[in-house]
């Protein structure tokens, strides 16, 4: 996006290589230390002066975009650079926009930008510019940066993913954190291009099961293959006999009151997380609920063994009295 500033004459043309016009200083402050060559030219800074500065003081992170300083760009400044490159109608979507919305399962470092259909698609540096006949609504990310809504961002990100599990992780996170609704993603699935939509479609189906993470969905899918287990409930609402709310297990077998939990190192990274897990486990035990814990890696590397453990424990509990717990299915997000 290019902001034009008044043309300067006289002293600006002869300015010292160490001095910038106040207009450029102000523009750089607004644009995170980035300006376009056109903006520099409007301020009376010649191409020769720009080349001299680029030798030791400035950088050119993208064609036509000048960084008034040196050093690596953080993600926010890369978004600004992408907006300056792509023009005033550009809207950031895909993984970068998903991260802006606070989602963590979108690791692609490239920045995807949507532009009107009369412009060309191209990839330049860390920016992928894609023309679209379906312009996205947007929210202002920071100044001139415009960000696609979360449903569009998530759907576009999934269309970039070649591993269905990565798409599942992103969609489930977005649904469970209430950034998107499943119906919104279904709309994006049908309104957008069919090409590269397989991972998005699979991810929506996974989120619709009610799983709160990709490993939980793996565990649910595994249990549904059993010929001995009843259908498990993902993330049920549990209350003790006195009506107090209990922690939510990942899977619940209501006929015997068995809870199954996926314990991931990722979710126990801090002492606080581990303390909360121990406290939740204790509360379930105090309510008379038996809980079986599995690790995410077990589900993929030893699926048969995990299923056998669950079937064996469930079978042994049939002769026992079900704990006095009120359990209700939870509707998907």
N, C-alpha and C positions, 0 to 999 in steps of 0.2 A: 504494500500500500504506500503511495507516495503523497506526502504532504508538501505542497509547494509553499515556499516562503519568498518574501520580496527580494527582487534582484538587488544586489549591492554594487555600487560603482566606486570608482576612485581608489580610496585608501584600501578597500577590501581586496582589490586586484593586486595590490602591492604589499599585502600583509606579510608579516614574518612567518616563517615556517613553524614557529613556536606559538603562534597566536591564532585562535579560532574566533570567527565572528560571534557575538553574543547570541545571534539567532541559531547558529549551529549548536552552541553549548546548550541552549534551552531545548532544542529539538532532541539532542542526544539524551538529555535528562528524561524527557518524556518517553523516548523510544529505547530505553534500557541501554544507552550507549551505542546505538546503531542508527545509521542514516543511509540513505541511498546515494548513489553517485549523482542522480538528478538533483537531489536536495543540496549536495555540495556545489554542484555547478550553478544552481540558482543563487547560492550565497557568494558567487564569484571566486570559488576555489577551482583552480585549473586542474586539468588532468595530470599535468606535470607535478603540481604540488601534491596531489593525491598519491602519485607513484612514489614520490620521495618519502611521504609519511608511511607508506606501506612497507618500505624497506626495514624500518626499525620501530615505528610507533603504532601503526594501525595494522589491522588484519582484514582479509576479505573472506568471511566465512561462506558467503554465497555470491554468485555473480551479481554485480551491481549493488551489493549490500556491504557497507563498510563498517567495521567495528572500530570505534574511536578509542583504541587501547589494545592491549594484548592479553593473552591468557585464555583459558578454555571458557566456552559458553555453557552456562547451566541450562536446564530444560526450558525455563521461562524465557530466557533470552533467545534460545533457539526458536521458540514459538514466534517471538517478535520478528526475528530474521526471516522466518518462513512467510509471515504476513507481508513484510516489505517486498519479498521476492514475488509472491503470487498476486498481489494487487488488492484493490479495495473491496472486491466482491468475494474474497477468499474466506472459507470457513474451515477450521481445523476439525478433523474427524478421526476415527480409528483409534489405535492404541494411545497416541498422545492425548487425544481428547478424553479417552477413558481414564487415563491417569489424572488429568486435570479434575475430573469429577470425583477423584479420590479412590479409584479402583486400583488394586495392586497386581492383578493377574493379567497385565498387558505390558509385556517386556520389550516389544519391538522398538528399537531406538529411532526408527524412521518416523518422520512427521508427515501424515497424510493430510492433504489440503484439497478441498472441493472448490472448483471454479465453474462459472457458467459454461454451457455447452458450446458456445461459439469460440471458446478459448481452447488451446491445445493441451493435451496431457503430456507430461514429461517428468523425468526424475532428475533432480539437480542436487548433488551432494546428499545431505540428510533429509531432503524434502521430496515427497512424491506428490505431484500435482495431477489431479484427476478431474476431468470435466464431467459434469453431471447434468442431466435434464430434469433432475428432481432436487432443486435447491433445498438446503437444510435451513430450518429456523436456527437461530443461534443465540447465544448469550455472550456478553462481553467478558473475555477472560482477563485482560489487562490492557487498558488503553485501546490500541488498534487491533488487538488479537480477538478474533471471534471464534467461539467454540460451539460445535454441534451439540444438540441435546444428548443426554446419556443414552437413550435407546438407539439413536442413529450412530453414535460413536461406538457403542458395543457391537452393533450389528456389522458395521464396516470393519471393525477390528477382527471379528470372527471370520469374515470373508478373506482376510489376509492370512489366517492361521492354517497351516497345513497339518497340524496334529489335532484331531478332534478333542482330545483330552484337554488341551490348552483352552479351546473354545468353551468347553464345559466349565472349566474352573472360572473363567471370566464371567460367563452368563450366570452361573449359580451365585457367585459373589455379588454381582450387580442386583440380582433379584433379592437375595437375603439381606443385603444392606439397604434395600428399598430405594435404590437409585433408578430402577426400572420396574415395570410390571410385565408379566409374561405376555399379556395381550398386546402391549406396546412392541415387544420384540416380534411377536407373530405378525403384526402389521408391517414391521420393517422387513421381515422375511418375504412377505408376499409383494410388497411394494417395490422392493429393490431388485437388482439383477438376480436371475436364477443361477448364473455362473458363480462357482465358488461358494454356494450357499449350503453345501452338505454339512459342513461342520457346525454352522449356525443352527440348522434344523435339528441336528442331533443334540446340540447343547440346550436348546429350548426344551426338548423332550426330557432331558436329564433334570433341568430345573423344575419342570412341571411335576416331577415325582415328589417334590418336597424336600429333597436332599439339600443340606446346607454347605456341602463342599464336594469336590470331585471324588475324594476317597469314600465319602459317605455314599455317593451314588454307586461307586464300584461295589461297595458292600451290599447295598440294596439289590443291585442286579444279580450278585452272586447268590444271595439268599432266595431270590425268586426262581432260581434254577433247581432248588431242592424239591424232592418228591416227598419229603417228610415234614417240612416246616410249613406252618400257616403263613399267610401274607403278613410281613412285618409292617409296622407303622413308622414312617420316618418322622423324627423329631416331634413326638406327641406332647400334649400338655398333660402334666401329671400333678395330682394333688394328693396330699396325705389324708389320712382319716379325719384329721382335725380341720381340713380345708386349706391348709397352707400349701403354697405352690412349691413344687419340687424341681430340681434341675432337670433339664431336658436331655434324655439320652438320644444318641444318633438313630438307633433302631429299637423298636419295642415289640415284643411278642405278647399280646394282651392276654392270651388264654392262660399263660402261666406266670405272667408278670416278670419276664426276663428282659433286661436292658443290655444292649450291645453298644459299645463305644469305640470309636476310632481315636486313638491317642497319637497325635502327630507332634513330632519335635518342633515343627514350625509354630504350633500354637502353645508350646510350653517354653518358648524362648526366654521368657523373663521369669524371675522368681515369683512375681505376682501371678503370672499365668499358672505356674505350677501349684502355688498355694490355692488358687481358685479351683483347680482340678481336684486336688486332695480334699478340699472342703465339700465340693459337689459329690464326690464319691462317698464321702462319709454321710452326707445327708440322705443319699439313696439307701445306703446300708441301714441307717437308723429307721428308715421307713419299711425295712424288711425286703428291699429289692436286691436281688442278686444281679451283679453287673459283670459282663465278660468284656475284656478290653483286647483290641487287636491293633496292630500297627499298620499304617498304609502300605508299607512295602510287603507285608505278609499277604495282603489281599491280592496283589499282583504276582508275587513270586511263589506263593504256596496257597493258591485259592482252594484247592481240594482239602488241605489240612485245616484251613480256617473254617470252611463249611462243616467239616466233620466235627470240629470242636463245638460249634454252635448247635448242630443237630444232637450231639451227645448230651450236652447240658440241658437243652430243651426237653429231650426225652426223659431225662432223670427227674425233671421238675414236674412232670405230669402227675406224679403220685403225691406231690406236696400241696399244701394249701396256698392258694394264690394270695400274695400280700394285699392288705386292705387299701388299695390305691385306686383312685378314680383316674382313668386315662381317657383322653379324647384325641381323635385324629386332628391334626393341624392342616388347615387348607394351604395349598401352595401359594407362593407370593404372587 
